[in-house]
Every structure is written in structure tokens, then in C-alpha cells.
Amino acid sequence: MHQVNLQEAETHLAELIEEAAAGEEVIITRNDGTSFKIVPLGGIEARPKFGSARGLVKMSDDFDEPLADFEEYAP
């Protein structure tokens, strides 16, 4: 755990952020005794975009036709 006061945090913010990103707990304390913790947020996961696979999937013209292998099971 790394604890610094607010003035020191202002001058070394980039370094403190790198420490927090590496997994170290960083605490910043104000003069009135209030403390704050720098915590890395989880990465944003990419969500698939609707329609992004358009044109990549092809279906044959006889897709809905019964299969010859299953004729004996058909009613």
C-alpha cells in the first residue's frame, strides 16, 4: 500500500496511476484526514455490432428441403 498526501499526489499523479494499474493500492490523504483510493476500472468489453456479419453467412437455396437421410423418419 502506498499512501501520499494531496500535494504529493498532484505532482506525481501519472506515477501513482501506473502503480494502481500494476495492482498496488494507492491512498491519497487530504489535510482534513479524508482518504481516497485510486482503483483501476475494468476494461470495456467490445459488444458485437448488429449487422456486422452481413454478407459473411451464405445459405443454400434448398436449405428448407427435407434431407434424404431422414426420409424414413418423416410422416
N, CA, C and O atoms as a GROMACS GRO file, in nm:
protein
  300
    1MET      N    1   0.084  -0.117   0.000
    1MET     CA    2   0.000   0.000   0.000
    1MET      C    3   0.089   0.124   0.000
    1MET      O    4   0.185   0.132   0.076
    2HIS      N    5   0.055   0.217  -0.085
    2HIS     CA    6   0.130   0.341  -0.098
    2HIS      C    7   0.038   0.456  -0.058
    2HIS      O    8  -0.067   0.476  -0.120
    3GLN      N    9   0.076   0.532   0.044
    3GLN     CA   10  -0.008   0.641   0.091
    3GLN      C   11   0.068   0.772   0.074
    3GLN      O   12   0.183   0.785   0.115
    4VAL      N   13   0.000   0.870   0.011
    4VAL     CA   14   0.062   1.001  -0.014
    4VAL      C   15  -0.036   1.111   0.024
    4VAL      O   16  -0.157   1.088   0.031
    5ASN      N   17   0.017   1.231   0.047
    5ASN     CA   18  -0.074   1.343   0.072
    5ASN      C   19  -0.115   1.406  -0.060
    5ASN      O   20  -0.058   1.374  -0.165
    6LEU      N   21  -0.211   1.494  -0.055
    6LEU     CA   22  -0.269   1.551  -0.176
    6LEU      C   23  -0.167   1.629  -0.259
    6LEU      O   24  -0.168   1.620  -0.382
    7GLN      N   25  -0.081   1.705  -0.195
    7GLN     CA   26   0.018   1.783  -0.268
    7GLN      C   27   0.114   1.694  -0.345
    7GLN      O   28   0.148   1.721  -0.460
    8GLU      N   29   0.158   1.587  -0.280
    8GLU     CA   30   0.249   1.493  -0.348
    8GLU      C   31   0.177   1.422  -0.463
    8GLU      O   32   0.236   1.398  -0.569
    9ALA      N   33   0.049   1.390  -0.442
    9ALA     CA   34  -0.028   1.323  -0.547
    9ALA      C   35  -0.044   1.412  -0.669
    9ALA      O   36  -0.043   1.363  -0.782
   10GLU      N   37  -0.058   1.544  -0.649
   10GLU     CA   38  -0.071   1.637  -0.761
   10GLU      C   39   0.053   1.637  -0.849
   10GLU      O   40   0.043   1.649  -0.971
   11THR      N   41   0.169   1.623  -0.788
   11THR     CA   42   0.293   1.628  -0.865
   11THR      C   43   0.331   1.494  -0.925
   11THR      O   44   0.406   1.489  -1.023
   12HIS      N   45   0.281   1.384  -0.869
   12HIS     CA   46   0.319   1.250  -0.915
   12HIS      C   47   0.198   1.167  -0.959
   12HIS      O   48   0.200   1.045  -0.945
   13LEU      N   49   0.095   1.231  -1.010
   13LEU     CA   50  -0.029   1.160  -1.043
   13LEU      C   51  -0.006   1.049  -1.146
   13LEU      O   52  -0.058   0.938  -1.129
   14ALA      N   53   0.068   1.075  -1.250
   14ALA     CA   54   0.091   0.974  -1.354
   14ALA      C   55   0.159   0.850  -1.295
   14ALA      O   56   0.124   0.738  -1.330
   15GLU      N   57   0.255   0.870  -1.208
   15GLU     CA   58   0.325   0.757  -1.145
   15GLU      C   59   0.231   0.679  -1.054
   15GLU      O   60   0.236   0.556  -1.051
   16LEU      N   61   0.146   0.750  -0.980
   16LEU     CA   62   0.052   0.684  -0.891
   16LEU      C   63  -0.050   0.601  -0.969
   16LEU      O   64  -0.089   0.492  -0.927
   17ILE      N   65  -0.093   0.653  -1.082
   17ILE     CA   66  -0.186   0.579  -1.167
   17ILE      C   67  -0.121   0.451  -1.219
   17ILE      O   68  -0.186   0.347  -1.224
   18GLU      N   69   0.005   0.458  -1.259
   18GLU     CA   70   0.076   0.339  -1.305
   18GLU      C   71   0.089   0.236  -1.193
   18GLU      O   72   0.078   0.116  -1.218
   19GLU      N   73   0.112   0.281  -1.071
   19GLU     CA   74   0.121   0.189  -0.957
   19GLU      C   75  -0.014   0.120  -0.935
   19GLU      O   76  -0.018  -0.001  -0.912
   20ALA      N   77  -0.122   0.196  -0.942
   20ALA     CA   78  -0.255   0.138  -0.923
   20ALA      C   79  -0.286   0.039  -1.034
   20ALA      O   80  -0.347  -0.065  -1.009
   21ALA      N   81  -0.245   0.070  -1.157
   21ALA     CA   82  -0.268  -0.020  -1.270
   21ALA      C   83  -0.191  -0.150  -1.253
   21ALA      O   84  -0.234  -0.255  -1.301
   22ALA      N   85  -0.078  -0.144  -1.185
   22ALA     CA   86   0.003  -0.264  -1.160
   22ALA      C   87  -0.051  -0.346  -1.044
   22ALA      O   88   0.003  -0.453  -1.014
   23GLY      N   89  -0.157  -0.298  -0.977
   23GLY     CA   90  -0.219  -0.374  -0.869
   23GLY      C   91  -0.187  -0.325  -0.730
   23GLY      O   92  -0.238  -0.380  -0.632
   24GLU      N   93  -0.104  -0.222  -0.718
   24GLU     CA   94  -0.072  -0.170  -0.585
   24GLU      C   95  -0.183  -0.077  -0.539
   24GLU      O   96  -0.238  -0.001  -0.618
   25GLU      N   97  -0.214  -0.082  -0.411
   25GLU     CA   98  -0.316   0.004  -0.354
   25GLU      C   99  -0.254   0.142  -0.328
   25GLU      O  100  -0.152   0.154  -0.261
   26VAL      N  101  -0.319   0.247  -0.382
   26VAL     CA  102  -0.270   0.384  -0.366
   26VAL      C  103  -0.375   0.464  -0.292
   26VAL      O  104  -0.490   0.472  -0.335
   27ILE      N  105  -0.335   0.524  -0.178
   27ILE     CA  106  -0.425   0.603  -0.096
   27ILE      C  107  -0.376   0.747  -0.097
   27ILE      O  108  -0.258   0.774  -0.074
   28ILE      N  109  -0.468   0.841  -0.124
   28ILE     CA  110  -0.438   0.984  -0.120
   28ILE      C  111  -0.511   1.043  -0.001
   28ILE      O  112  -0.632   1.022   0.014
   29THR      N  113  -0.440   1.118   0.083
   29THR     CA  114  -0.499   1.176   0.203
   29THR      C  115  -0.495   1.328   0.196
   29THR      O  116  -0.391   1.388   0.167
   30ARG      N  117  -0.611   1.390   0.224
   30ARG     CA  118  -0.617   1.536   0.230
   30ARG      C  119  -0.575   1.584   0.368
   30ARG      O  120  -0.557   1.505   0.460
   31ASN      N  121  -0.558   1.716   0.381
   31ASN     CA  122  -0.517   1.775   0.509
   31ASN      C  123  -0.620   1.752   0.619
   31ASN      O  124  -0.583   1.744   0.736
   32ASP      N  125  -0.749   1.742   0.584
   32ASP     CA  126  -0.853   1.722   0.685
   32ASP      C  127  -0.866   1.576   0.726
   32ASP      O  128  -0.953   1.543   0.807
   33GLY      N  129  -0.782   1.487   0.673
   33GLY     CA  130  -0.782   1.347   0.711
   33GLY      C  131  -0.865   1.257   0.621
   33GLY      O  132  -0.863   1.136   0.638
   34THR      N  133  -0.938   1.314   0.526
   34THR     CA  134  -1.017   1.233   0.434
   34THR      C  135  -0.924   1.159   0.339
   34THR      O  136  -0.829   1.217   0.286
   35SER      N  137  -0.953   1.031   0.318
   35SER     CA  138  -0.868   0.949   0.232
   35SER      C  139  -0.945   0.903   0.109
   35SER      O  140  -1.067   0.885   0.112
   36PHE      N  141  -0.870   0.884   0.000
   36PHE     CA  142  -0.926   0.838  -0.126
   36PHE      C  143  -0.835   0.730  -0.181
   36PHE      O  144  -0.713   0.736  -0.166
   37LYS      N  145  -0.895   0.631  -0.246
   37LYS     CA  146  -0.818   0.522  -0.303
   37LYS      C  147  -0.825   0.527  -0.455
   37LYS      O  148  -0.933   0.545  -0.512
   38ILE      N  149  -0.711   0.513  -0.522
   38ILE     CA  150  -0.708   0.504  -0.668
   38ILE      C  151  -0.725   0.356  -0.704
   38ILE      O  152  -0.647   0.271  -0.661
   39VAL      N  153  -0.828   0.328  -0.783
   39VAL     CA  154  -0.861   0.191  -0.820
   39VAL      C  155  -0.876   0.184  -0.972
   39VAL      O  156  -0.947   0.265  -1.029
   40PRO      N  157  -0.810   0.088  -1.038
   40PRO     CA  158  -0.829   0.076  -1.183
   40PRO      C  159  -0.967   0.018  -1.214
   40PRO      O  160  -1.012  -0.076  -1.148
   41LEU      N  161  -1.032   0.072  -1.312
   41LEU     CA  162  -1.160   0.019  -1.358
   41LEU      C  163  -1.134  -0.092  -1.457
   41LEU      O  164  -1.033  -0.092  -1.526
   42GLY      N  165  -1.227  -0.186  -1.464
   42GLY     CA  166  -1.214  -0.296  -1.560
   42GLY      C  167  -1.220  -0.244  -1.702
   42GLY      O  168  -1.282  -0.141  -1.729
   43GLY      N  169  -1.158  -0.314  -1.792
   43GLY     CA  170  -1.161  -0.275  -1.932
   43GLY      C  171  -1.300  -0.285  -1.991
   43GLY      O  172  -1.383  -0.365  -1.946
   44ILE      N  173  -1.326  -0.207  -2.087
   44ILE     CA  174  -1.455  -0.207  -2.153
   44ILE      C  175  -1.454  -0.317  -2.259
   44ILE      O  176  -1.369  -0.319  -2.349
   45GLU      N  177  -1.550  -0.408  -2.247
   45GLU     CA  178  -1.557  -0.516  -2.343
   45GLU      C  179  -1.631  -0.470  -2.467
   45GLU      O  180  -1.733  -0.401  -2.459
   46ALA      N  181  -1.579  -0.508  -2.580
   46ALA     CA  182  -1.643  -0.472  -2.705
   46ALA      C  183  -1.771  -0.553  -2.722
   46ALA      O  184  -1.773  -0.674  -2.699
   47ARG      N  185  -1.877  -0.485  -2.761
   47ARG     CA  186  -2.004  -0.552  -2.787
   47ARG      C  187  -2.019  -0.568  -2.937
   47ARG      O  188  -1.982  -0.477  -3.013
   48PRO      N  189  -2.072  -0.682  -2.981
   48PRO     CA  190  -2.088  -0.700  -3.125
   48PRO      C  191  -2.188  -0.598  -3.181
   48PRO      O  192  -2.289  -0.566  -3.118
   49LYS      N  193  -2.157  -0.549  -3.297
   49LYS     CA  194  -2.244  -0.451  -3.362
   49LYS      C  195  -2.345  -0.526  -3.448
   49LYS      O  196  -2.309  -0.613  -3.527
   50PHE      N  197  -2.473  -0.492  -3.430
   50PHE     CA  198  -2.579  -0.558  -3.504
   50PHE      C  199  -2.555  -0.541  -3.654
   50PHE      O  200  -2.534  -0.430  -3.703
   51GLY      N  201  -2.560  -0.652  -3.725
   51GLY     CA  202  -2.542  -0.650  -3.870
   51GLY      C  203  -2.397  -0.655  -3.916
   51GLY      O  204  -2.371  -0.643  -4.036
   52SER      N  205  -2.303  -0.672  -3.824
   52SER     CA  206  -2.162  -0.670  -3.864
   52SER      C  207  -2.121  -0.794  -3.944
   52SER      O  208  -2.016  -0.791  -4.009
   53ALA      N  209  -2.199  -0.902  -3.941
   53ALA     CA  210  -2.165  -1.023  -4.016
   53ALA      C  211  -2.242  -1.032  -4.148
   53ALA      O  212  -2.242  -1.136  -4.213
   54ARG      N  213  -2.307  -0.924  -4.186
   54ARG     CA  214  -2.385  -0.925  -4.310
   54ARG      C  215  -2.294  -0.961  -4.428
   54ARG      O  216  -2.186  -0.905  -4.445
   55GLY      N  217  -2.341  -1.056  -4.507
   55GLY     CA  218  -2.266  -1.099  -4.624
   55GLY      C  219  -2.166  -1.209  -4.597
   55GLY      O  220  -2.108  -1.263  -4.691
   56LEU      N  221  -2.144  -1.244  -4.471
   56LEU     CA  222  -2.047  -1.348  -4.438
   56LEU      C  223  -2.110  -1.486  -4.429
   56LEU      O  224  -2.040  -1.586  -4.441
   57VAL      N  225  -2.242  -1.492  -4.408
   57VAL     CA  226  -2.311  -1.620  -4.394
   57VAL      C  227  -2.392  -1.645  -4.520
   57VAL      O  228  -2.469  -1.561  -4.565
   58LYS      N  229  -2.373  -1.763  -4.577
   58LYS     CA  230  -2.445  -1.798  -4.700
   58LYS      C  231  -2.525  -1.926  -4.675
   58LYS      O  232  -2.475  -2.020  -4.614
   59MET      N  233  -2.650  -1.928  -4.722
   59MET     CA  234  -2.736  -2.045  -4.708
   59MET      C  235  -2.772  -2.095  -4.848
   59MET      O  236  -2.794  -2.016  -4.939
   60SER      N  237  -2.775  -2.225  -4.862
   60SER     CA  238  -2.809  -2.282  -4.993
   60SER      C  239  -2.958  -2.262  -5.021
   60SER      O  240  -3.038  -2.244  -4.929
   61ASP      N  241  -2.994  -2.267  -5.148
   61ASP     CA  242  -3.134  -2.246  -5.187
   61ASP      C  243  -3.225  -2.356  -5.135
   61ASP      O  244  -3.343  -2.332  -5.110
   62ASP      N  245  -3.172  -2.477  -5.117
   62ASP     CA  246  -3.255  -2.588  -5.070
   62ASP      C  247  -3.243  -2.609  -4.918
   62ASP      O  248  -3.259  -2.721  -4.870
   63PHE      N  249  -3.217  -2.505  -4.845
   63PHE     CA  250  -3.197  -2.514  -4.700
   63PHE      C  251  -3.318  -2.577  -4.630
   63PHE      O  252  -3.301  -2.658  -4.539
   64ASP      N  253  -3.440  -2.540  -4.672
   64ASP     CA  254  -3.561  -2.588  -4.606
   64ASP      C  255  -3.611  -2.722  -4.659
   64ASP      O  256  -3.709  -2.776  -4.606
   65GLU      N  257  -3.547  -2.777  -4.758
   65GLU     CA  258  -3.590  -2.904  -4.815
   65GLU      C  259  -3.556  -3.018  -4.719
   65GLU      O  260  -3.457  -3.011  -4.647
   66PRO      N  261  -3.639  -3.124  -4.717
   66PRO     CA  262  -3.608  -3.237  -4.630
   66PRO      C  263  -3.480  -3.308  -4.676
   66PRO      O  264  -3.450  -3.314  -4.795
   67LEU      N  265  -3.408  -3.360  -4.580
   67LEU     CA  266  -3.284  -3.432  -4.611
   67LEU      C  267  -3.316  -3.575  -4.652
   67LEU      O  268  -3.407  -3.638  -4.597
   68ALA      N  269  -3.242  -3.626  -4.748
   68ALA     CA  270  -3.264  -3.762  -4.797
   68ALA      C  271  -3.237  -3.866  -4.688
   68ALA      O  272  -3.303  -3.970  -4.686
   69ASP      N  273  -3.144  -3.842  -4.601
   69ASP     CA  274  -3.109  -3.935  -4.495
   69ASP      C  275  -3.220  -3.953  -4.391
   69ASP      O  276  -3.220  -4.052  -4.318
   70PHE      N  277  -3.314  -3.860  -4.385
   70PHE     CA  278  -3.418  -3.865  -4.284
   70PHE      C  279  -3.557  -3.896  -4.340
   70PHE      O  280  -3.658  -3.875  -4.272
   71GLU      N  281  -3.564  -3.946  -4.461
   71GLU     CA  282  -3.693  -3.976  -4.523
   71GLU      C  283  -3.770  -4.080  -4.444
   71GLU      O  284  -3.893  -4.071  -4.434
   72GLU      N  285  -3.702  -4.181  -4.387
   72GLU     CA  286  -3.771  -4.285  -4.313
   72GLU      C  287  -3.833  -4.234  -4.183
   72GLU      O  288  -3.922  -4.299  -4.128
   73TYR      N  289  -3.788  -4.117  -4.132
   73TYR     CA  290  -3.844  -4.060  -4.010
   73TYR      C  291  -3.957  -3.962  -4.038
   73TYR      O  292  -4.030  -3.924  -3.946
   74ALA      N  293  -3.973  -3.920  -4.162
   74ALA     CA  294  -4.073  -3.821  -4.197
   74ALA      C  295  -4.213  -3.885  -4.193
   74ALA      O  296  -4.227  -4.004  -4.221
   75PRO      N  297  -4.314  -3.807  -4.158
   75PRO     CA  298  -4.450  -3.861  -4.152
   75PRO      C  299  -4.508  -3.892  -4.288
   75PRO      O  300  -4.621  -3.938  -4.298
   0.00000   0.00000   0.00000
